[in-house]
Amino acid sequence: MKSNVLKNYDKELGMLILVNIGMFIYWSDNSQLWNFLEHNKIFLSFFISFLSPLLITDCIPAGWKDLLILYLQARDSSRIYKLVVRFIPHYWIEGFQRYVFLPGFCIFSNLEDNRIKNEKVKKDVLKKRYGEFPKNHEDQNDLWYKIYRSHENSPRIFPNYRYWLLLRDIVTLNVCLLCSITLFSFLRTLSFSLNWTVFMLIQIVVEILMCRRYCNKYVQYVLAEETYDIEKNPNKTLTFVTNNTTNIYYSNSNDED
C-alpha cells in the first residue's frame, strides 16, 4: 500500500513524455511522423500516456536507475567500483566514494568529518544512543536504514523520499527517450534534431542534480528526526530484527538505571 502511495506519479511521467515528444515534433521536420500522428492518434495517446511510464517504472531495476543518477550501492557495485578506481589517484578514492555511493553508505563518515551542514543532525546526540559510528559502508547503510524504518512516515521524510523516487524515474525516462529517438534518427526513421538533443541533455543534467539533492536531504532528515527523538526520549530502547538477528540499542544517558 505504501509503495503505491510513493509511486503514484504515472500521470506526471506521462505528461513529461508528452511535453518532450511535443518539443521534438516542434524542432524537427518529420513529414512521416506527422502522417503517423494523423492516422494513429488513439494508439499513440494510449502508448505515451500509459505504457511508457509503466515500462520505465516497473521493468528497469532500481540499481540501474541509481547508476543514471551517478550513484552506486556499495554491496552491489564491486565490479564497477574496482574498474573506476583504477583510473583515479589513490588519495581521491575516499572523496570518490562519498560522491558515487548512495548517501546512506557514507552518511556516518560524513557526519564524523563534519561534512553534514544540517544543524538539526547532531553527532554527539546520536552517539549517546548508538556509540561509535560504523566505518564500513554497508554497516553505515544498515544502521541508517534501521533508523529510517522508525521514522519512515514522518511528514518531513516521506515527501523527500517520494521526490527522490520521482526524479530518479524522470531521469530514467528521459534517458530512455533520448536513446530511442536518437536510435531511430540514425536508422533514418526520424530526422535528427540538434536543438531537441541539447534540450534533453540539459534537462537530464538538471534533473540529476536535483535528484541527488533530494536524496541527500532525505537521508539527512532521517538523522535529524532521530536526533530530535533522542533529545525528547533519552532513555528510549530501540529494537530491530533483521534476518532473525535482534539488535538492541540503548541510550548511554547517565540517567539510565
Residue pairs with C-beta under 8 A, 6 or more apart in sequence:
6 158
6 161
6 162
6 165
7 57
7 165
7 169
9 162
9 166
9 169
10 50
10 53
10 54
10 57
12 166
12 170
13 52
13 53
13 56
13 57
13 169
13 170
13 173
14 48
14 49
14 50
14 52
14 53
16 170
16 173
16 174
17 48
17 49
17 52
17 53
17 173
17 177
18 48
18 49
20 174
20 177
20 200
20 203
21 48
21 177
23 196
23 199
24 181
24 193
24 196
25 33
25 34
25 37
27 193
27 195
27 196
27 199
28 190
28 191
28 192
28 193
28 196
29 191
30 190
30 191
32 189
32 190
33 190
36 44
37 44
52 173
53 173
56 169
56 172
56 173
56 176
57 169
60 172
60 176
63 73
63 76
64 172
65 168
65 169
65 171
65 172
66 72
66 73
66 102
66 168
67 80
68 168
68 171
68 172
68 175
68 208
69 168
69 171
69 208
69 211
69 212
69 215
70 99
70 100
70 208
70 212
71 100
71 101
71 102
71 212
71 215
72 80
72 81
72 100
72 101
72 102
73 101
73 102
73 105
73 141
74 81
74 101
74 102
74 105
74 137
74 138
74 141
75 138
77 101
81 100
84 96
84 100
85 93
85 96
88 96
97 105
97 106
97 137
98 106
98 109
98 110
98 115
101 137
102 141
102 215
103 110
103 215
103 216
103 219
103 220
104 140
104 141
104 144
104 145
104 219
105 137
105 138
105 140
105 141
106 137
106 140
107 116
107 140
107 141
107 144
107 219
107 220
107 223
108 133
108 134
108 140
108 143
108 144
109 133
109 135
109 140
110 116
111 121
111 123
111 126
111 133
111 223
112 123
112 133
114 123
116 220
116 223
118 220
118 221
118 223
118 224
120 224
120 227
120 228
121 220
121 223
121 224
121 227
122 227
125 227
125 230
125 231
126 133
126 223
126 226
126 227
126 230
127 133
127 252
128 230
128 234
128 251
128 252
128 253
129 226
129 230
129 236
129 238
129 249
129 250
129 251
129 252
130 143
130 249
131 252
133 140
133 143
134 140
134 142
134 143
142 242
144 219
144 222
144 223
146 238
146 240
146 242
146 247
147 222
147 223
147 226
148 157
148 222
149 240
150 226
150 229
150 238
151 157
151 222
151 225
151 226
151 229
152 158
152 161
154 221
154 225
156 221
156 224
156 225
157 218
157 221
157 222
157 225
160 214
160 217
160 218
160 221
161 218
163 214
163 218
164 211
164 214
164 215
164 218
167 207
167 210
167 211
167 214
168 211
170 207
170 211
171 204
171 207
171 208
171 211
174 200
174 203
174 204
174 207
175 204
177 200
178 197
178 200
178 201
178 204
181 190
181 196
182 192
182 197
184 190
185 191
185 192
185 193
186 192
229 236
230 236
230 251
234 251
234 253
234 255
235 251
235 253
235 255
235 256
236 251
237 248
237 249
237 250
237 251
238 248
238 249
239 246
239 247
239 248
239 249
240 246
240 247
240 249
241 247
250 256
